């Protein structure tokens, strides 16, 4: 099964980076402003992207300053059965974030699209943690000529 993989360095501590991944205000600051639910293990977080719908994630792991893992509960068919994982590690005065969206059945065009969108949102996360301002949906970087 193919996975989407990304690696970025963030000029902040793992604890600061974790806060942007493990709290609703943090998530709303870099992924989508319409984020709701409970960021607790076993609970569900809903991420909405206007008329395009969104994703519901069950929180599988919240290891402070180390790891956040979600399982896709609701979303596009290609996302069903996949998991999203953020692993954090200190690297000097920075944080190394390793991202995985794992368990895709096959590398479809939609997977390629999602890989690029994840990259733009991870750069939004980096910006949020480093400067206090991210670019969450609906102010995210568009990658096609449609309302992606």
C-alpha positions in Angstrom: 0.0 0.0 0.0 1.4 3.4 -0.9 1.7 6.2 1.6 2.1 10.0 1.4 5.3 11.0 3.2 6.6 14.5 4.0 9.4 15.8 6.2 9.8 19.5 7.3 11.8 21.4 9.8 10.1 23.9 12.1 11.9 26.6 14.0 10.1 25.9 17.2 10.2 23.3 20.0 8.4 20.0 19.7 6.0 21.2 22.5 5.0 24.3 20.4 4.6 22.3 17.3 2.5 19.6 19.1 0.1 22.4 20.4 -0.7 23.2 16.7 -1.4 19.5 16.0 -3.2 18.5 19.2 -5.6 21.5 19.9 -8.6 22.6 18.0 -7.4 26.3 17.8 -4.0 25.0 16.6 -5.6 22.8 13.9 -8.0 25.6 12.8 -4.9 27.9 12.4 -3.2 25.8 9.7 -5.6 23.2 8.1 -9.2 24.5 8.1 -10.9 27.2 10.1 -14.0 24.9 10.4 -12.5 22.4 12.9 -14.6 21.0 15.7 -14.9 18.1 18.0 -12.7 16.9 20.8 -8.9 16.4 20.5 -8.7 13.5 23.0 -7.8 9.9 22.4 -10.9 8.0 21.3 -12.8 11.1 20.3 -13.6 12.5 16.9 -12.4 15.7 15.2 -14.4 17.0 12.2 -12.6 19.0 9.5 -14.8 20.8 7.0 -13.9 22.5 3.7 -17.1 24.4 2.7 -19.2 22.8 0.0 -16.5 20.2 -0.7 -17.4 18.4 2.6 -14.6 17.2 4.8 -13.2 14.5 7.0 -13.9 13.0 10.4 -10.9 11.6 12.3 -10.8 9.4 15.3 -7.9 10.4 17.5 -5.7 7.3 18.1 -2.7 8.9 19.8 -1.7 12.1 21.5 1.8 11.8 22.8 2.9 15.3 24.0 5.7 16.8 22.0 6.2 13.5 20.1 3.2 12.1 18.1 -0.3 12.7 16.9 -2.2 9.9 15.0 -5.7 10.0 13.5 -7.8 7.3 11.8 -10.1 8.4 9.0 -13.7 7.7 10.2 -15.6 9.6 7.4 -14.4 11.1 4.1 -13.8 10.3 0.5 -13.7 6.6 -0.4 -10.0 6.8 -1.1 -9.3 8.0 2.5 -11.3 5.2 4.2 -9.0 2.9 6.0 -6.1 5.3 6.0 -4.4 6.9 9.0 -2.6 10.2 9.4 0.5 10.4 11.6 2.6 13.3 12.7 5.9 12.4 14.4 8.0 15.1 16.1 11.6 15.0 17.1 13.9 17.8 18.4 16.7 18.7 16.1 18.9 21.4 17.6 16.7 24.4 18.2 14.1 23.1 15.7 11.6 20.3 15.4 11.7 17.7 12.7 8.2 16.7 11.7 7.7 13.5 9.8 4.2 13.2 8.3 2.6 10.0 7.0 -0.9 9.6 5.4 -0.7 5.8 5.3 -2.7 2.9 3.9 -3.8 4.1 0.5 -5.0 1.2 -1.6 -3.4 2.5 -4.8 -1.7 5.7 -6.1 -4.6 7.4 -7.8 -4.7 11.0 -9.2 -6.6 11.9 -6.1 -3.7 10.6 -4.0 -1.3 12.7 -6.0 -3.6 15.7 -5.4 -3.8 15.0 -1.7 0.0 14.7 -1.5 0.4 18.2 -2.9 -2.3 19.6 -0.7 -0.8 18.0 2.4 2.5 19.7 1.5 0.8 23.1 1.3 -1.0 22.6 4.6 2.2 21.4 6.3 3.9 24.6 5.1 0.9 26.4 6.6 1.6 24.6 9.9 5.2 25.6 9.7 4.2 29.2 9.2 1.6 29.1 12.0 4.1 27.8 14.5 7.0 30.0 13.4 5.1 33.3 12.8 1.7 32.9 14.4 -0.1 33.0 11.1 -1.0 30.0 9.0 -3.0 29.7 5.7 -5.8 27.3 6.6 -8.8 26.7 4.3 -10.4 28.9 2.9 -7.2 30.9 2.6 -5.0 28.0 1.5 -2.8 27.8 -1.6 -4.8 26.5 -4.6 -3.1 23.9 -6.7 -5.6 23.5 -9.5 -8.0 25.7 -11.5 -10.9 24.3 -9.5 -12.0 24.8 -5.9 -9.5 22.4 -4.5 
